Amino acid sequence: MRTCPNVTGTTQVYTGQAAGGHYTHPGSGEYICLPSDPEYDQYNDVSDPTRSLMYGAEYETQSNPAFSNLHQNDVPCAVCLARGKTTLMIPGRTTCYSGWSKEYQGYLMGELHSHHGKGYVCMDKYAEPLHSSVADLNGALFYMVEGRCGTLQCSPYVEGREIACVVCSFRS
């Protein structure tokens, strides 16, 4: 999302674009939110093959009705501060446990199972595109996460069902 949820008094620190390593590169880190007003220190403008590389992120959601309108769009982000609170992302839930307040709910997203992983994020169910680009440039990619039975217990989980998530806060 481009803004922070305003349900429990969070403060927006900055907005920007979701980014990460290219989906085919094994040497990249987690998904991050790059600010829309970068500053640089010492640098050169020559591409160097001995660097870690950063790419913008795109939604890869063509087969999911909840996010099909976002497919191939770039991903905006916001970094939020919840003063005096502890926040927790709970996968597999749409509501918080007793004593916790819901910041937002959505869907668990991550890299495609055959790509190099970057971790999972809880994408707001009201996710939006950064702009109207549907250029399919690839880079860091966000796919819906679904369960697979076997070592994951079915029931309670359901084979092939997209996994929901919720971000909760607790006033300390």
N, C-alpha and C positions, 0 to 999 in steps of 0.2 A: 504494500500500500504506500501511497505518497504521504500519508499523514498518520499520526499516532491515534490509537483509540482514545476517546475522551470519556470513557465510562467510569474510570476510577482515578482521574486526576493525573494522568501521565503528562510529562513535558517532552516536547519534541526537541531533540538535540540537533539533528540535521536530516536532510533528505538526499537521495541520490539514486544510484543504479546498482542493482545486484550484480555481482561479478564473481569470478573464480577462474581456476585453470581450465584450459580447453579440455573437453570431454575425453579426448584421446591421449592426453598427457598424464603419465603416472606421477610426475613430480610436482603436482600442484596441491594447494592447501584447501581449506574449508571455503564455503560460500561466505562472502562478505558484502557489506554495503559501502560502496565507494561514494564519498560526498560529491555533490554536483558542483562544488567550488574548490577544486584541488589546488594545492600549493606545491611548489617544487623547490628543492634545495639544489645541491650540485648535481648536474646531469649532463649527458650528451645525447644528441638526437640520432645517433647511429644505432640501428638494430644490431644486437649482439646475440649470437646463438648460445652463449653461455650464461643465460639469464633464466630466472623463473618468469613465466609469462602470465599476464592477466587479461581475461576476456570478459566482456559483458555477458549477462545471462539472458536466455530466451526461455519462454514457456514451450514445452513439447506436450500439448494436451489435446491433440486432434481427436482422440477416441473417448474423451470423457465429457459427458454433457454438462457437468458443473463448470468446466473451464474451457469448453471448445472455442468460445469467442476470443480466447487469449492466445491460441496456437500461433507460434512463431513470433510473437511480440516480445519486445525487450521488457525486462522486469524492473519496476521501480522499487524503492525501499525507503524506509524511514528508521532512524535510530531513536529510541524513546527511553526516557528515564522515569522510573517509578520511585520517587523519593520515599524513603522509609519503608520500602516494600521489598520482599523477596519474590522473584518471578520464577515460574516453572512451566515448562512445556510438557504436557501429558499426551503422549500418542495413544490413539485408540479410544479417545473420549471426546464428547462434545460439551460436557459439563464438568465443573470443578468439584472436587471432593469438599465435604463439609468444612467450613472455616476459611475457605479460599474464595476469592472473587474472580470472575471471568474478565479477562482483558479482551480476548477475541477467540473465535473458534475458526477452524478451517480444515484443510487437508494436509496430510503428511506428503512432502515432496522430496525428491532426491535425484541422483543420477540414474540412468538406465542401468539395469542389472549387469550388463556386459561392459559398461564403462568403468573408468577409475572413479571410485567413490569420493565424495566430499562431505558426507554426513547428511543428516536429515534436517529439514526445516518445516515449521508449521506455517503454511501459506494461508493468509486470511481468506475466508470463503467469499469475500467480496473483492478479491484480487483484481487489479486493473493493469492495463499496459502502460509502459513508459511513454510511448507515442505510437503512431499508427504504422510503424515499420513492421512488415511481415516478410522481411528479406531472406529469412532462413540462412543466416550467416553462421549459425552454430557458435560454439565457444563453450561457456558453462551452460548446462541445460537442466531444466527442472521438469521431472516426470512425476506423475502420480505414483504413489506407493500402494501396492496391494499385497495382501497376505497370501502365503503359500503353506498349505497344510503339510504335515509331516512332523518336523521338529517344532513348528508353531502349532499349538493345540487348536484343533477345529472340532468341536466347539470349545471355547466361545467364539473364536475367530471364524471367518467364512472365506473359503477359497475364492480368490479373484475379486473380492470386495475392496474398494478403495478405503484406506484407513484414515479416519478422521483424527483431529487433534484439537487441543484447546490450550491456550496460554492463560495461566492463573497467577494471581498475586496474593500475598499474605502480608498484612500490615505487621511489621516487627515492633 
